[in-house]
């Protein structure tokens, strides 16, 4: 009797071994997360321009924190602000002045390029921190710390319509995920036959949450692995501190659905180590869990007891800007590896599916054109509000454009 004749008592789908499968590449942009209520470009711009209305402040350790007792933290204690709060105040002023200087136009990604440019050294911007400076600080100090402040402001705004950006506490969803049922049903079908390489430009954790659904059921791997990890996080519960093992990036993908977060993630944090000459260098990218702060990461020592603690508090690391993020594509610890896989996945793909991507990233566009064989293989774009740039890029790669949303996706669109 052959194994295929055995009655297992349920409808078992005989899947092709992973090593024998062909692959399909998917690229997700901000429009993919929009049905969940995540802000897209214009909403992010407005929210950053009006950040004064957010009930938050920066702690002395450099972390953005939520006020629990009104706005009193906006005011100095003993007539002294902590330095990170000063950087925060400067950043908010800078955003408004930048918008005025650019005909009341503000783009949150272009602003990140601006704070790395020579334009920011103009007098109209320097005077914004005059009243914040003391004898120990300089304008250059404020410029150096701006990315640290601005990234945390951006991270704070990356929440869905219910104010959530983590989904660890949500129950398992059988087969009903509002706004995404069509996409997930089709993805589930493909996953029995193909390797599905999902590349996302989004920093949110929406796609990972699909692991906790009947459609996907833990069939997503993202290159991070907990087994054998030397990294731990401190978790406080019931007045006790627990050491929880954390996943670190190994580049191991062992499922049919594989996730590549090309621009980083809200839960990716670099762990820094001290070299023999005292320099601090990034050692490994770690995924932090809910309840564990970026400054609560430790690394176990190989040859003696105890841990090496994170030498300083750091925030989640993700790429933003236009030209600024392209410059980081070659950073060897994580992003260079992800983009190497992106290139290879495109070359190997039998077809390319793009969902919710506005086609404004020149670096991503070039990688697609250079690596995907659009002359001989099909490409599809799913975008309910496809604009001129989407249409033009679609023509360049011979893509069929479907103006619909993720929930309406079905196999007939890709025939």
N, C-alpha and C positions, 0 to 999 in steps of 0.2 A: 504494500500500500504506500502510495506517495503522500507526502505531507499535505499536498493540496486537496486530498480526498478526506482528510480528517475532519470530522464535525466538531468544531470548537464551541458550538452552542450559541454563536452570534455571527453577524455578518462581518467577517474579517476581510479587510482590504489588503491584498497582497501587494506590497510596495516594492518598487525597484530599489536595489541597494544604492546607497548614496554614491558609492564610487563609480557606478555605471550611469549616473544621470547626467543629462544636459542641464543647462542653467538658463534662468531668466533674470534680468536685472530690472529693478524698480528704483526710481528716484522720487523722494518725497520732499515737497517744499512746504512753506508756511500754510498754504491753502488747504493742505491735508488736515491740519489740526484745527482749522477754522470751525468746522461743524461742532467741535467740542467746546467752542467759545474762547479759544486762545486768540490773543490779539494778533492781527496782521499788521503790516507796515504802518499804515496811517493811524491806527489805534495806538500803537507803541509811541509814535511821534507825539500825539496829543497827550498821552499819559506822562511822558517825560517832561514835556513843557509845563505840565500842571502838577509836578511832583511836590510842590509846596503843600498841597492838600492831603498828602499821604501822612498817616500818623506813625512815622518812623524816625529813627535817629541812628547815629553811629556810636557804638560803644567804645570805650578806651582801648579795647583790644583790636578795633578795626572792623568789627562786624556790623552789618546793618541789622537793626533790631526794631521790634514793634513796640510802640509805647503802650503801656497798660494803664497809665494814669493821666491821660490827656497830653498836652503839648509842653509840659514843664521841662522836658529834656531839651527843648529848643533853646532854653535860656542857660546862661553859664552858672556854674556853681562856684561861689566865692569869686565871682567876676572872671572865671577862667573856663573856657571851652576846652574839651579834649581835642587833640590835634586832628583826629579823624573826623570829628564833627565840623571842624573848620574846613577840611578838604571837601566835605559834603556840601557845606554852604557855598563854597567857591564853585563847585561843579554845577549846582542849581543856577547860580547867577550866570555862569558861563553859557549854559544851555539857552537861556533867554536872550543874552547878548548876541550869541551866534545867530539865533533866528532873526533878530532885528537886522544884523549885518548882512543877512542873505535874503532880504526882501520878505521877511516873515515866513520863510520856508525852513522847515527843520526835518531832516532825515536822520534817524537814529544811527544808521550805519555810516553815513557820510560824516556824522559828528565824531565818530570814533577815529576816522582817518584824520579829521581836523585836529584832535588833541595830540596826534603824533606828528603834526606838520609844523612848518615854520610860521604859518599864519597866526597861530595861537600866541606868538611872542609879540604881536602888535600891541601898542600902548593901550588901546581900548579894552583889551582883555587883561593886561597886567594890572590895571588899576582896580580890578574887581576884587583883588585880595589884599589891597593896601591896608584896610582896617583889621585884617585878620593876622597880619604878619607880626612877629615879635623879633627880638634880637637873636633868637636861635634859628629862625626859619628864613626861607627865601622863596622867591617865585618859582625857582627851579624845583624845589622840594614839592611844591603844589602840583607842578606838571608831572613829576615822577609818580605821584600817588593817584593821579586822576583815573587811569585805567582800572585800578583796584576799586575805586569808589563807583565808577560808572558801570562796571560789570555787575556789581551787586545791585545797583538800581535797576538795571535791565532784568536781572534774574528775579527780583522781587515782583516785577510786572508779568512774568511768564506764568500766568495762572489761567485755569479754565473759567467758564461762566459761574461756577460754584465756588470760586476762590481757591481751588485745589491745584497742586502741581505734583502730588504723589498719590498713589492708588493702592498702597500696601494694605490699607484697612478695608478695601472693598471686597464683597463676597464674590465667589466664583459665578460668572455669568454663563448660563448654559448656551443659548444661541440667540441672544438678543442684546446687541450693543448699539444703542441709539446713534444713528448717523453713519454707521460703518458696517451694517449687516451684509450688504452686497459685496463690498470689498473683502470682508473676512471670509465669506462663503467661497468666493472665487479663489482667494489665497489658500484656503484649506484644500480645495480641489487640486490646485497646482502642486501643493506640497507633497502629494502622494506620488508624483511622477518626476518632478524637477527639483533642483537646488534653486531656491529663491533668494537671491542676494538683494536685500533691501538697503538702499543707501538713503540716509536722511540728512537734510541740512538743518533740521529742527533740533533745538536743545531740550525740548520737553520730554516727558516720560510716557507719553500717550501710547506709542507703539509697543513699548515693553509691557504695558498693562494688558495688552491682548493675550499675553501668555496665560492670563487667568480667565480664559474663556473656553467654551466647548469647541469653538472653531480651531483654536491653536493649541491649547492644552499643553503648555510648557515646551513647545516645539521651536522656540526662538533661542538662538545663541548669539552672543555679541562680542566674543573675543575675551571676555573677562571670566575668571575662574577662581572659585573659592578653595578648591582642593589643594592642600599643601601650602596655602598662602601664609606668608610670614607677617602679614599686616592685620592689625586689630583696631577696633574702635571702642572707646569708652561709652557705655550706655548706662545712664543713671535711671534706676527704677526702685521705688519703695525705699529710698535712702540708701541704696546699695549701688556700687559701681560694678558693672559686668563688662568683661572683655569679649567682644564679639568679633569673630574672624570675618575679614572683609575680602571681597573679590579684588583681584588685581589683573591688569591686562597681560594676557599671555599670547594672544593671537590665535587661540584655539576655537574652532568652530566645528561643532559635531552634530548639528541638526539640519533639517532640510530648509528651514527658514533662518537666514543669517543677517544680522543687523550690523550696519556700519554707520556710526554717527560721525560723519565727516567733519562737522563743525563743533564737536564736543557735546557735552551734556550737563544738565543741572546736577548730576551726581558723580561727575568725574572730577577728581581732585589729585594734583600731583603731590607725592610725598617727597620732601627734600631731605637730603643727607649732607653731612659735613665731610669735606675731603680732609686729607692729612694736612693741607696747608690752610685750612680754616674756611675755605669757600663753601657756600651753600649751592648745591646743584640738584636738579630734579632726579629722582631715583626710579620711580615707578608711578604709573597712574592707577589710582584706587577708586573703587565705587563706594561711596558712603551710603549708609542706610538711614532711614528715618530715625530721628532722635540722637544721631551721632553727628557732631559738628565737624567742620573741616579741620579744626584745631585739636580734635580728640583722637587723631590717628597715631598709632604706635607700630613699631617694627620689632619683632622678637630678635634677640641676639643669637647668633648661631652657636657660639662656643661658650656662652656663659648665661646665667640667669638674668631675667629682667628684659626691659624693652628700651629701645631708643625712641623717644617721643618726637613728634613733629616739631621742628625747631621754631616755627612761627605759624601763626594762624593764616590760613589761605582760604580763598573762596573757590567755588566751582569754576573750572576752567573751560570756557567755550570760546569759539571764534566769532568775532563780529567785525564790522567795518566792511569796506569794499576792497581796497588794495591792501589794507593791513592784514586781513585774514589770509590772503593769497601768499603773503610773505611767510606765514607760519605753516604752510602746507608741507614744508620740508623739515620740520622739527622731528628729529629721529625717534623720540621716545614713544610717540603715539601717532601723530597725524601723518607723518611720512609713510608709516606702515599701513594706515587706513587708505591713503590715497594710492599706494601701490596696489592694494587689493581692488580698489575702485577701477583702476585702469585695466587690470587683468580681468575682472568680472565683466567689464564692458566688451572686451575683446572676445571672451568666451560665450557671451550671451546669445541665445537664439532669438530673443526679442527684447525690446526695451519699453518699459511702461513708466511714464512720467506723470505724477499726480500732484497738482497744487503748486507747481513751481513756476514762478513768474519769469524765468529765463533772463534774469538781470545780472547773474554772476558770470562775468566773462571767463574766469578761470574754469568754472564747472562746464560752461558751454564748450570751451576749447577741448577739454578732456573728453567730452562725449564725442565731438566731431573727429578727434584724432584716434579714438579707440573703438567706437562702436561701428560695425560694418552696416551703416544705414543704406548703402547702395544695394545690398542683397538681403537684408534682414528687416523685419517689420518694426516700426516704432509707433507708439501711441501716446497721446497726451490727453489726460483727463483734467479739465479745468472748466468749471461752471462759468467763470467770468474771464475767459481767455482774452487778454488784451493784445495790442499790436505786437509787443515784443514776443509774446508766446506764439502768435501766428507766424511771425517772421522766422523765429527759430524752428518752428515746426516745418516750414518749407525747406530750411537748410538741411534737415535730417530726414526729409520725406515722411514726416509723421502724419498719421491720421489723428485729427483733433476731435474729441468728443466733449461737448460743453454740458457736462453733467457733474454730479457730486459722487463721493466715495460710496454712499449708500445705494446708488443706482447702478453700480458696476455689476456686470454679468459677463459670462463667457462669450456671448454673441458680439460684444463690442470689439473683440480681438480676432475676429475671423477675417 
